[in-house]
């Protein structure tokens, strides 16, 4: 009987089903969720500089008329004294609290950056300066 069908050996042990769970699809799903989470988180694109508070006392005296200048190197000066933005905030706070607010004359240099001038104007507005004037605008008339 060469061509006869072989009968199975009934005495051989039967193979047992695998009891270990296949975790590959589970790991694939977790990786996809991780990638979606990474893509969904917005990137920090804008940085907001924060001036930390100082002791609140002005470093320089507040006069009846104060001159605030920005030079070509973007340095702030209060009546000729170089100040930081935090010191300027303290100066303006004291000036705003006076019964009669002093006049604040703003004189940016022609080479000063627009960004620094705009930030300074915003700081002046935040501190509530009432008597504010631009000074020296005639020097920009013929500016190229």
C-alpha positions in Angstrom: 0.0 0.0 0.0 2.3 2.6 -1.1 -0.3 5.1 -2.0 -2.6 4.6 1.0 -3.4 7.4 3.3 -1.4 7.4 6.5 -3.4 7.2 9.6 -2.6 9.7 12.3 -0.7 8.4 15.2 -3.1 8.5 18.1 -0.5 7.9 20.7 1.5 11.0 20.0 0.8 14.0 22.3 -1.4 16.7 20.8 0.2 20.2 20.5 -1.0 22.6 23.2 -2.4 26.1 22.2 -0.1 29.1 23.0 -1.1 30.8 26.2 1.1 33.9 25.8 -0.8 37.0 24.5 0.5 38.7 21.4 1.4 42.2 22.6 2.7 43.5 19.3 -0.6 45.2 18.2 -1.0 46.7 21.6 2.5 48.3 21.4 1.8 49.5 17.9 -1.4 51.2 19.1 0.5 52.8 22.0 3.2 54.2 19.7 0.6 55.7 17.4 -1.1 57.3 20.3 2.2 58.7 21.6 3.0 60.2 18.2 -0.5 61.8 18.0 0.0 63.3 21.4 3.4 64.7 20.5 2.0 66.3 17.4 -1.0 67.7 19.2 1.0 69.5 21.9 1.6 73.1 20.7 5.2 74.3 20.5 6.2 77.3 22.6 6.7 79.8 19.8 6.4 83.1 21.7 8.4 84.1 24.7 7.1 86.8 27.0 9.8 88.7 28.9 8.7 89.5 32.4 10.2 92.3 34.5 10.5 91.0 38.0 9.4 93.5 40.6 12.0 95.6 42.5 11.6 97.2 45.9 9.3 99.8 44.4 11.4 102.8 45.4 12.5 105.1 42.5 16.3 105.1 42.0 16.3 108.7 40.6 14.2 111.7 41.6 10.9 112.5 39.9 10.9 116.1 38.8 8.0 118.3 37.5 9.2 117.6 33.9 11.0 114.3 33.3 12.8 113.3 30.1 12.8 109.6 29.0 15.2 108.8 26.2 16.2 105.8 24.2 19.6 105.9 22.7 20.9 104.2 19.5 22.0 101.2 21.7 18.4 100.8 23.0 19.3 102.0 26.5 16.6 103.8 28.5 17.5 106.9 30.4 15.4 108.8 33.0 16.6 112.4 33.1 20.0 111.4 31.9 20.4 108.3 34.2 20.5 104.9 32.5 17.7 102.7 33.9 16.4 99.2 33.3 12.7 98.5 32.4 12.0 97.5 36.0 13.5 100.7 37.3 11.6 102.7 34.8 8.4 101.0 35.9 9.2 102.0 39.5 9.9 105.6 38.4 6.6 105.8 36.5 4.6 104.2 39.4 5.9 106.9 41.8 5.2 109.6 39.2 1.6 108.3 38.7 0.9 108.3 42.4 1.8 112.0 42.8 -1.2 114.4 43.3 -0.1 116.5 40.3 1.4 114.2 37.7 4.7 115.4 36.3 5.1 115.8 32.5 6.9 113.0 30.8 8.8 113.9 27.7 9.6 110.9 25.4 12.7 111.4 23.2 13.8 108.2 21.3 16.9 108.4 19.2 16.4 108.1 15.4 18.5 104.9 15.5 16.6 103.3 18.4 14.7 100.2 17.6 11.0 100.4 17.0 10.5 97.4 19.2 12.2 99.0 22.2 10.2 102.2 21.7 6.9 100.3 21.4 7.6 98.3 24.6 8.5 101.5 26.4 5.3 103.2 25.3 3.3 100.2 26.4 5.0 100.3 29.8 4.2 104.0 30.1 0.6 103.3 29.3 0.4 100.4 31.8 1.7 102.6 34.6 -1.0 105.2 33.8 1.1 108.3 32.9 -1.3 111.1 32.2 1.0 114.0 31.1 2.9 112.5 28.2 4.4 114.2 25.2 6.6 113.2 22.3 9.6 115.5 22.0 11.9 116.0 19.1 9.7 114.7 16.3 11.1 117.3 14.0 14.4 115.4 13.7 12.5 112.5 12.0 11.1 114.8 9.3 14.1 114.3 6.9 15.1 110.9 8.2 15.7 108.5 5.2 
